[in-house]
Amino acid sequence: MKFVLLLMGLLTSYSSMALPPLSFSQVAQGIYLHTAAHHWPDRDNHGEIANIGFIVGERCVAVIDSGGSPQQGAALRNTIRQVTTKPVCYVINTHVHPDHIYGNIAFKEPGVQFVGHHKLARAMATRGDHYLGRAAELLNIQVNHDNIIPPDIEVNDSMTLNIGNRELLLTAHPSAHTDNDLSVYDKATETMWLADLLFLEHIPVIDGSIKGWLSEMERLEKNHYKLVVPGHGHLVKDWPASLQPQKAYLNGLATEVRSMIKQGKTLEQAVNTVGLPAKKNWQLFEQFHRKNVTIAFAELEWED
C-alpha cells in the first residue's frame, strides 16, 4: 500500500521561511519515507537534501533522521501527527551530517529519546561549531548549539528497540561513510534503512574510511532485505543489485589510488586524474569526487 501525504501548513514560528509541502510515501506497512532530490546544500534548499522518515509501532513512533533544518523537522513532526495519534518515542540519527540531524530540535520534548552510534556524540562535539558557524551563510537557516542534540541512547554494537509489537534492530557500523554510521532494520517488513551507507545516483561521499566502507558493503550484500532505504536515492527493491554501482565506484577509486601511490605519484596528481571517467555515472560528481580521492589517498598511503 502506497500513498502520498502532503503537509500543507507549518508552525507560525517558522513562517519566515516556509517550506514546500513534504511528500511522504508509505513504502511498507507502517514505514513512511520522504525521498529527497539530489542537490548541493545551499540557501535555496536549506540543506534539506536527505531521505528521512519514520516507523509506526503499536506503542509509539521512531523517527529516522530528522531533516536538514529545524523547519523540515517541524514539517516531519506535523506529518507524523497527521498519520497517527501515537507519540514519538525515539529519534534515531544515522550519522552526524547536518542534513540528517538539524531537524532534531522539533522533537526535543518529554518522552522522546535520541539514539545514535556510540561515536556520534563525539562527532557532534568535534564538528558542531564548524557546522553551526556556516549554517546561516550557506543554508540560510538559524541554528545554535540547542540544535546539536547528542544521543541519550548510544549503540555500541547492536541494539533492539521495541516500539510496540515491532522490533527495530540498530547496528553501529565500523568506520565507512563516517565513523558513526548507524543502520536500522525493521524485522516486520524486512526493510533495512541504510541511510548514507548507500548512495544511488548521488555520488558516494567518503567522510570516514574507504577500506571500511568496502568491507561493510561486502558484508551487507550477503544479507537478504526486501526493501532498502538509502540516504540519497530511490527506494531499493532489488538488493544487492542496487549496491553494485557504489561498490564499483569505491573499488575503482581504491584500486587507482593504490596504483598512483605505488608509482610514487603525488596527491595532486591523483586528484587530477583518478576516477574521472566515472563522472558520467553520478550526480554531484564535481562537488564530491576530488574530495573522495583526497580522503582515499590519505588513508591508503599508510596501509601496509
One Martini backbone bead per residue (centre of mass of N, CA, C, O) as a GRO file, in nm:
protein
  304
    1MET     BB    1   0.095   0.036   0.023
    2LYS     BB    2   0.048   0.366  -0.136
    3PHE     BB    3   0.103   0.710  -0.032
    4VAL     BB    4   0.043   1.066  -0.024
    5LEU     BB    5   0.154   1.320   0.193
    6LEU     BB    6   0.047   1.657   0.250
    7LEU     BB    7   0.203   1.935   0.387
    8MET     BB    8   0.041   2.260   0.431
    9GLY     BB    9   0.163   2.334   0.721
   10LEU     BB   10   0.312   2.558   0.953
   11LEU     BB   11   0.449   2.697   1.194
   12THR     BB   12   0.454   3.024   1.278
   13SER     BB   13   0.761   3.033   1.370
   14TYR     BB   14   0.830   2.938   1.045
   15SER     BB   15   0.718   3.158   0.830
   16SER     BB   16   0.989   3.295   0.723
   17MET     BB   17   1.049   2.975   0.604
   18ALA     BB   18   0.877   2.824   0.398
   19LEU     BB   19   0.774   2.516   0.304
   20PRO     BB   20   0.721   2.286   0.112
   21PRO     BB   21   0.566   2.018   0.072
   22LEU     BB   22   0.573   1.708   0.214
   23SER     BB   23   0.657   1.399   0.086
   24PHE     BB   24   0.492   1.081   0.151
   25SER     BB   25   0.561   0.730   0.167
   26GLN     BB   26   0.424   0.411   0.194
   27VAL     BB   27   0.648   0.137   0.161
   28ALA     BB   28   0.534   0.004   0.422
   29GLN     BB   29   0.418  -0.114   0.696
   30GLY     BB   30   0.465   0.180   0.881
   31ILE     BB   31   0.646   0.312   0.644
   32TYR     BB   32   0.794   0.640   0.606
   33LEU     BB   33   0.896   0.833   0.306
   34HIS     BB   34   1.134   1.084   0.223
   35THR     BB   35   1.237   1.183  -0.099
   36ALA     BB   36   1.513   1.331  -0.215
   37ALA     BB   37   1.678   1.542  -0.390
   38HIS     BB   38   1.963   1.624  -0.584
   39HIS     BB   39   2.170   1.839  -0.386
   40TRP     BB   40   2.331   2.105  -0.305
   41PRO     BB   41   2.377   2.269  -0.027
   42ASP     BB   42   2.164   2.561   0.023
   43ARG     BB   43   1.963   2.852   0.031
   44ASP     BB   44   1.720   2.705  -0.116
   45ASN     BB   45   1.720   2.407   0.046
   46HIS     BB   46   1.847   2.414   0.347
   47GLY     BB   47   1.964   2.106   0.351
   48GLU     BB   48   1.711   1.932   0.218
   49ILE     BB   49   1.867   1.622   0.095
   50ALA     BB   50   1.745   1.385   0.264
   51ASN     BB   51   1.639   1.096   0.371
   52ILE     BB   52   1.331   1.058   0.552
   53GLY     BB   53   1.151   0.923   0.857
   54PHE     BB   54   0.910   0.661   0.972
   55ILE     BB   55   0.795   0.437   1.242
   56VAL     BB   56   0.502   0.245   1.324
   57GLY     BB   57   0.375   0.142   1.617
   58GLU     BB   58   0.167   0.046   1.877
   59ARG     BB   59   0.305   0.267   2.079
   60CYS     BB   60   0.512   0.413   1.866
   61VAL     BB   61   0.759   0.638   1.726
   62ALA     BB   62   1.023   0.625   1.477
   63VAL     BB   63   1.272   0.832   1.389
   64ILE     BB   64   1.462   0.877   1.074
   65ASP     BB   65   1.575   1.134   1.060
   66SER     BB   66   1.502   1.503   1.070
   67GLY     BB   67   1.680   1.684   0.890
   68GLY     BB   68   1.821   2.004   0.754
   69SER     BB   69   1.606   2.153   0.947
   70PRO     BB   70   1.388   2.280   1.169
   71GLN     BB   71   1.156   2.298   0.960
   72GLN     BB   72   1.163   2.001   0.868
   73GLY     BB   73   1.111   1.883   1.144
   74ALA     BB   74   0.829   2.013   1.176
   75ALA     BB   75   0.707   1.878   0.926
   76LEU     BB   76   0.748   1.590   1.023
   77ARG     BB   77   0.585   1.611   1.285
   78ASN     BB   78   0.314   1.689   1.144
   79THR     BB   79   0.289   1.435   0.976
   80ILE     BB   80   0.271   1.232   1.204
   81ARG     BB   81   0.003   1.358   1.319
   82GLN     BB   82  -0.160   1.276   1.059
   83VAL     BB   83  -0.112   0.958   1.081
   84THR     BB   84  -0.083   0.964   1.412
   85THR     BB   85  -0.140   0.940   1.775
   86LYS     BB   86   0.127   0.847   1.826
   87PRO     BB   87   0.413   0.881   1.981
   88VAL     BB   88   0.724   0.993   2.007
   89CYS     BB   89   1.023   0.804   2.125
   90TYR     BB   90   1.226   0.817   1.870
   91VAL     BB   91   1.547   0.950   1.755
   92ILE     BB   92   1.728   0.848   1.473
   93ASN     BB   93   2.070   0.886   1.408
   94THR     BB   94   2.287   0.784   1.145
   95HIS     BB   95   2.451   1.065   1.161
   96VAL     BB   96   2.620   1.387   1.163
   97HIS     BB   97   2.497   1.519   0.934
   98PRO     BB   98   2.294   1.793   0.889
   99ASP     BB   99   2.072   1.654   0.694
  100HIS     BB  100   1.999   1.453   0.963
  101ILE     BB  101   1.985   1.668   1.244
  102TYR     BB  102   1.841   1.966   1.231
  103GLY     BB  103   1.541   1.848   1.323
  104ASN     BB  104   1.553   1.766   1.629
  105ILE     BB  105   1.422   2.008   1.788
  106ALA     BB  106   1.118   1.922   1.721
  107PHE     BB  107   1.164   1.659   1.945
  108LYS     BB  108   1.219   1.825   2.210
  109GLU     BB  109   1.066   1.619   2.446
  110PRO     BB  110   0.893   1.451   2.646
  111GLY     BB  111   0.965   1.099   2.574
  112VAL     BB  112   1.219   1.162   2.400
  113GLN     BB  113   1.471   0.968   2.237
  114PHE     BB  114   1.804   0.970   2.149
  115VAL     BB  115   1.977   0.797   1.877
  116GLY     BB  116   2.317   0.648   1.850
  117HIS     BB  117   2.618   0.624   1.795
  118HIS     BB  118   2.894   0.610   2.009
  119LYS     BB  119   3.035   0.849   1.811
  120LEU     BB  120   2.837   1.090   1.779
  121ALA     BB  121   2.893   1.290   2.008
  122ARG     BB  122   3.183   1.347   1.926
  123ALA     BB  123   3.119   1.453   1.642
  124MET     BB  124   2.942   1.687   1.735
  125ALA     BB  125   3.159   1.829   1.909
  126THR     BB  126   3.373   1.864   1.681
  127ARG     BB  127   3.160   1.996   1.445
  128GLY     BB  128   2.953   2.201   1.547
  129ASP     BB  129   3.084   2.481   1.508
  130HIS     BB  130   3.122   2.457   1.204
  131TYR     BB  131   2.832   2.413   1.121
  132LEU     BB  132   2.704   2.663   1.262
  133GLY     BB  133   2.891   2.886   1.125
  134ARG     BB  134   2.759   2.808   0.817
  135ALA     BB  135   2.444   2.804   0.802
  136ALA     BB  136   2.354   3.092   0.728
  137GLU     BB  137   2.523   3.128   0.468
  138LEU     BB  138   2.463   2.845   0.317
  139LEU     BB  139   2.135   2.782   0.424
  140ASN     BB  140   1.949   2.991   0.564
  141ILE     BB  141   1.980   2.920   0.881
  142GLN     BB  142   1.884   2.897   1.230
  143VAL     BB  143   2.143   2.799   1.455
  144ASN     BB  144   2.244   2.616   1.747
  145HIS     BB  145   2.336   2.419   2.013
  146ASP     BB  146   2.037   2.311   2.040
  147ASN     BB  147   2.060   2.151   1.751
  148ILE     BB  148   2.278   1.970   1.900
  149ILE     BB  149   2.176   1.636   1.964
  150PRO     BB  150   2.262   1.402   2.155
  151PRO     BB  151   2.256   1.094   2.264
  152ASP     BB  152   2.088   0.897   2.505
  153ILE     BB  153   2.139   0.650   2.310
  154GLU     BB  154   2.395   0.410   2.271
  155VAL     BB  155   2.552   0.227   2.007
  156ASN     BB  156   2.802  -0.021   2.010
  157ASP     BB  157   2.666  -0.252   1.820
  158SER     BB  158   2.371  -0.360   1.921
  159MET     BB  159   2.004  -0.293   1.904
  160THR     BB  160   1.674  -0.320   2.048
  161LEU     BB  161   1.367  -0.172   1.951
  162ASN     BB  162   1.043  -0.130   2.100
  163ILE     BB  163   0.725   0.005   1.944
  164GLY     BB  164   0.512  -0.215   1.936
  165ASN     BB  165   0.520  -0.502   1.794
  166ARG     BB  166   0.817  -0.373   1.708
  167GLU     BB  167   1.137  -0.441   1.577
  168LEU     BB  168   1.452  -0.266   1.600
  169LEU     BB  169   1.763  -0.300   1.441
  170LEU     BB  170   2.064  -0.175   1.563
  171THR     BB  171   2.372  -0.067   1.389
  172ALA     BB  172   2.713  -0.028   1.455
  173HIS     BB  173   2.950   0.083   1.245
  174PRO     BB  174   3.218   0.092   1.105
  175SER     BB  175   3.413   0.271   0.933
  176ALA     BB  176   3.288   0.463   0.645
  177HIS     BB  177   3.130   0.713   0.565
  178THR     BB  178   3.169   0.718   0.868
  179ASP     BB  179   3.232   0.679   1.229
  180ASN     BB  180   2.875   0.693   1.275
  181ASP     BB  181   2.715   0.451   1.158
  182LEU     BB  182   2.356   0.377   1.130
  183SER     BB  183   2.131   0.111   1.131
  184VAL     BB  184   1.786   0.001   1.029
  185TYR     BB  185   1.587  -0.289   1.118
  186ASP     BB  186   1.278  -0.419   1.002
  187LYS     BB  187   1.138  -0.718   1.072
  188ALA     BB  188   0.842  -0.708   0.964
  189THR     BB  189   0.950  -0.600   0.648
  190GLU     BB  190   1.250  -0.624   0.565
  191THR     BB  191   1.381  -0.334   0.639
  192MET     BB  192   1.663  -0.135   0.534
  193TRP     BB  193   1.823   0.142   0.692
  194LEU     BB  194   2.121   0.283   0.557
  195ALA     BB  195   2.153   0.540   0.443
  196ASP     BB  196   2.488   0.654   0.382
  197LEU     BB  197   2.575   0.356   0.295
  198LEU     BB  198   2.374   0.454   0.052
  199PHE     BB  199   2.407   0.541  -0.293
  200LEU     BB  200   2.198   0.700  -0.549
  201GLU     BB  201   2.326   0.883  -0.817
  202HIS     BB  202   2.466   0.993  -0.586
  203ILE     BB  203   2.763   1.039  -0.495
  204PRO     BB  204   2.971   0.910  -0.301
  205VAL     BB  205   3.072   0.993   0.046
  206ILE     BB  206   3.375   1.045   0.205
  207ASP     BB  207   3.408   1.050   0.593
  208GLY     BB  208   3.607   0.798   0.659
  209SER     BB  209   3.638   0.476   0.509
  210ILE     BB  210   3.711   0.297   0.233
  211LYS     BB  211   3.780   0.023   0.356
  212GLY     BB  212   3.535   0.002   0.545
  213TRP     BB  213   3.314   0.028   0.328
  214LEU     BB  214   3.391  -0.217   0.160
  215SER     BB  215   3.354  -0.418   0.391
  216GLU     BB  216   3.053  -0.361   0.450
  217MET     BB  217   2.946  -0.436   0.169
  218GLU     BB  218   3.032  -0.731   0.174
  219ARG     BB  219   2.843  -0.797   0.412
  220LEU     BB  220   2.561  -0.680   0.322
  221GLU     BB  221   2.523  -0.837   0.040
  222LYS     BB  222   2.457  -1.119   0.195
  223ASN     BB  223   2.190  -1.003   0.263
  224HIS     BB  224   1.844  -1.000   0.326
  225TYR     BB  225   1.626  -0.764   0.153
  226LYS     BB  226   1.333  -0.625   0.055
  227LEU     BB  227   1.421  -0.338   0.165
  228VAL     BB  228   1.599  -0.022   0.084
  229VAL     BB  229   1.726   0.271   0.248
  230PRO     BB  230   1.864   0.545   0.142
  231GLY     BB  231   2.003   0.858   0.182
  232HIS     BB  232   2.034   0.865  -0.146
  233GLY     BB  233   1.753   0.788  -0.315
  234HIS     BB  234   1.583   0.527  -0.407
  235LEU     BB  235   1.403   0.271  -0.350
  236VAL     BB  236   1.494  -0.063  -0.272
  237LYS     BB  237   1.410  -0.394  -0.455
  238ASP     BB  238   1.723  -0.527  -0.554
  239TRP     BB  239   1.882  -0.665  -0.348
  240PRO     BB  240   2.223  -0.601  -0.436
  241ALA     BB  241   2.220  -0.452  -0.713
  242SER     BB  242   2.213  -0.142  -0.612
  243LEU     BB  243   2.515  -0.155  -0.493
  244GLN     BB  244   2.720  -0.182  -0.736
  245PRO     BB  245   2.793   0.111  -0.821
  246GLN     BB  246   2.927   0.189  -0.554
  247LYS     BB  247   3.130  -0.041  -0.542
  248ALA     BB  248   3.274   0.028  -0.809
  249TYR     BB  249   3.367   0.310  -0.738
  250LEU     BB  250   3.533   0.243  -0.477
  251ASN     BB  251   3.714   0.026  -0.600
  252GLY     BB  252   3.834   0.203  -0.824
  253LEU     BB  253   3.954   0.415  -0.640
  254ALA     BB  254   4.143   0.231  -0.477
  255THR     BB  255   4.305   0.115  -0.714
  256GLU     BB  256   4.414   0.384  -0.831
  257VAL     BB  257   4.547   0.497  -0.579
  258ARG     BB  258   4.743   0.267  -0.530
  259SER     BB  259   4.890   0.301  -0.798
  260MET     BB  260   4.991   0.589  -0.751
  261ILE     BB  261   5.153   0.528  -0.497
  262LYS     BB  262   5.342   0.311  -0.622
  263GLN     BB  263   5.449   0.537  -0.839
  264GLY     BB  264   5.488   0.817  -0.669
  265LYS     BB  265   5.252   0.988  -0.661
  266THR     BB  266   5.067   1.256  -0.605
  267LEU     BB  267   4.791   1.397  -0.485
  268GLU     BB  268   4.749   1.595  -0.718
  269GLN     BB  269   4.759   1.382  -0.940
  270ALA     BB  270   4.521   1.216  -0.840
  271VAL     BB  271   4.298   1.436  -0.841
  272ASN     BB  272   4.345   1.487  -1.170
  273THR     BB  273   4.283   1.153  -1.257
  274VAL     BB  274   4.107   0.995  -1.076
  275GLY     BB  275   3.795   0.871  -1.187
  276LEU     BB  276   3.674   1.055  -1.424
  277PRO     BB  277   3.487   0.859  -1.599
  278ALA     BB  278   3.255   0.849  -1.365
  279LYS     BB  279   3.089   1.110  -1.415
  280LYS     BB  280   2.848   0.984  -1.590
  281ASN     BB  281   2.721   0.821  -1.319
  282TRP     BB  282   2.706   1.104  -1.146
  283GLN     BB  283   2.587   1.309  -0.920
  284LEU     BB  284   2.792   1.554  -0.791
  285PHE     BB  285   3.090   1.507  -0.880
  286GLU     BB  286   3.238   1.784  -0.857
  287GLN     BB  287   3.179   1.820  -0.542
  288PHE     BB  288   3.318   1.511  -0.440
  289HIS     BB  289   3.547   1.349  -0.581
  290ARG     BB  290   3.815   1.490  -0.492
  291LYS     BB  291   3.769   1.437  -0.196
  292ASN     BB  292   3.772   1.131  -0.214
  293VAL     BB  293   4.062   1.110  -0.313
  294THR     BB  294   4.196   1.247  -0.073
  295ILE     BB  295   4.099   1.049   0.148
  296ALA     BB  296   4.205   0.789   0.020
  297PHE     BB  297   4.502   0.867   0.005
  298ALA     BB  298   4.551   0.917   0.309
  299GLU     BB  299   4.486   0.619   0.385
  300LEU     BB  300   4.655   0.438   0.168
  301GLU     BB  301   4.946   0.549   0.221
  302TRP     BB  302   4.948   0.372   0.520
  303GLU     BB  303   4.937   0.101   0.422
  304ASP     BB  304   5.070  -0.228   0.411
   0.00000   0.00000   0.00000
